[in-house]
Amino acid sequence: MSRVTIADVASAAGVSKTAVSFAFNNPDRLGPATLERVLDVARELGYTPHPAARALSMRRSGTIG
């Protein structure tokens, strides 16, 4: 079974991928109803942010050394 992606959550919640990203990284940018809908759908689908993908996109791993 493949990992659930931001695109999967966005499609199921009826929002953009940007809105899903905001829900996890900057929730103040979303209205309460949208935030709740995105988080509920993410929970139902079993979505969790992938730490390696985040490190690649940010060009930071958060490790020392």
C-alpha positions as CSV (number, residue, x, y, z in Angstrom):
1,M,0.0,0.0,0.0
2,S,1.4,3.4,-0.9
3,R,1.8,6.4,1.4
4,V,-1.1,8.9,1.6
5,T,0.1,12.2,0.1
6,I,-0.9,15.8,0.5
7,A,-2.6,15.5,-2.9
8,D,-4.7,12.6,-1.6
9,V,-5.8,14.6,1.5
10,A,-6.5,17.7,-0.6
11,S,-8.6,15.8,-3.1
12,A,-10.6,14.1,-0.3
13,A,-11.1,17.3,1.6
14,G,-12.0,19.4,-1.4
15,V,-9.2,21.9,-0.8
16,S,-5.9,22.8,-2.5
17,K,-2.5,21.2,-1.6
18,T,-1.5,24.6,-0.2
19,A,-4.4,24.5,2.2
20,V,-3.3,21.0,3.4
21,S,0.3,22.3,3.8
22,F,-1.0,25.3,5.8
23,A,-3.0,23.0,8.1
24,F,0.2,21.3,9.2
25,N,2.7,24.1,9.0
26,N,0.8,27.3,9.5
27,P,-2.7,26.6,10.7
28,D,-3.4,30.3,11.5
29,R,-3.7,30.9,7.8
30,L,-6.9,28.8,7.5
31,G,-10.4,29.3,8.7
32,P,-11.5,27.0,11.6
33,A,-13.9,25.0,9.5
34,T,-11.3,24.4,6.7
35,L,-8.6,23.5,9.2
36,E,-10.9,21.0,11.0
37,R,-12.0,19.4,7.7
38,V,-8.4,19.0,6.5
39,L,-7.2,17.5,9.8
40,D,-10.2,15.2,10.0
41,V,-9.6,13.9,6.5
42,A,-5.9,13.5,7.1
43,R,-6.7,11.5,10.3
44,E,-9.2,9.3,8.4
45,L,-6.7,8.6,5.6
46,G,-3.8,8.0,8.0
47,Y,-1.7,10.9,6.6
48,T,1.4,11.8,8.4
49,P,4.1,14.2,7.1
50,H,7.2,12.3,5.9
51,P,10.3,13.5,7.7
52,A,12.7,12.7,4.9
53,A,10.5,14.5,2.3
54,R,10.3,17.5,4.6
55,A,14.1,17.5,5.0
56,L,14.6,17.4,1.3
57,S,12.2,20.2,0.6
58,M,13.7,22.4,3.3
59,R,17.3,21.4,2.5
60,R,17.7,20.8,6.3
61,S,17.8,17.5,8.1
62,G,17.7,18.9,11.6
63,T,20.5,16.6,12.6
64,I,23.9,17.7,14.0
65,G,27.1,16.6,12.3
